[in-house]
Amino acid sequence: YAKTSRTELLHFTVGGKDAGWMDKRAFTATLDKATYSKMSRGAKIGDAAVSSKHGLYTKPNNTAEDGEKIGLGSLYANQNVQIIQSAKLSTGVT
């Protein structure tokens, strides 16, 4: 991945062989579809040793091009939280 003042470039391979760099706009994103369910239940985030292995995102990972990783679960380690929504991805991940 490279970013210039005018564009973003992606490095890619075809059949395992280096094909080069191309403008990100030339690619069609392959994103997972998400099915959302509203819910309301309490939970507790695991300790830092566990929660630091899980990313914190603005949207379910790989479901939107504008979704961003904003940190790690350890930001909320050992805290009681209220779960308000779940997402099941087309890959089967919940």
N, C-alpha and C positions, 0 to 999 in steps of 0.2 A: 504494500500500500504506500502510495506517495501522494502528497498534496502540494499543489503549486498555488500561486495567487489566482490562477484562472480555472483550474480543474482538479479533479481527483483521479488518480491512475491506479489500476489494479494489475498485479503481476499474475499471470495464469499459465497453466499447462494444458496440453491436449494429448490424451493417450499417454500421460506420464512424461511427456517431453516439453521442455520449456518453449512456450510460444511467444513470450514477450510481455510488454506492458500495453494497456489500452485504457482509454477514457472510461470511467465508471458508467457514464451515460449510455455506453454501447451494450451494457449487460442488462438482462432481464433478471430481476431478483427472484430467487426461489425461497419463498417464505412459507412457514407453517401456517395453517389455518387454526384459529383458536375458537373453541366453543366456551362461552362464559356462563357461569352459574353464580347467582347471588347467594350469599349465605351470611350467617351471623353466629359466630361461635368464638369462644375464647381459646387462646393457645399461649404457649410460652416458647420463645426463641431459645434454641440450645446455647450451650456455653460457647465461648470464642473458638475453642478447638474444633467444634463441629460447624458452627455458623460461618466461620471464616472460609469454608470450602464452597460456599454458595453465594452467587452473585445477586445483587440487588439492581433491578432494572425499572425503567419508566413504563415499560410494557412487557408482556411475556416475551422472553428471549426469542429472537428470530421470527417474530410475527409481523413486524413493521420496519420499514427502512429507517424511520425516525426514532425507533426505540434506542435508548442509551443505557449502558451500564453506569450506574451512579455510585456503586460501592459494593461492599460485602455485607453479608448477613450479620457479621460480627459487630456492625454498628449498633445493632439492637440486641446483642447477646444478653441472655438471662432476663429479658424483659417480657412482661405479660402484654399481649397484643389482642386485638379484636380482628378476626378474619372476616372480611366483608365480601370477598369474591374469589372464585377459583376459575382456572382456565385449563381445559383439556386440549392438548395440541393434536393436530392431524397425525403426528408421529406416534401418538399414544401416550405421550408424557403428560402427567397431571401436575 
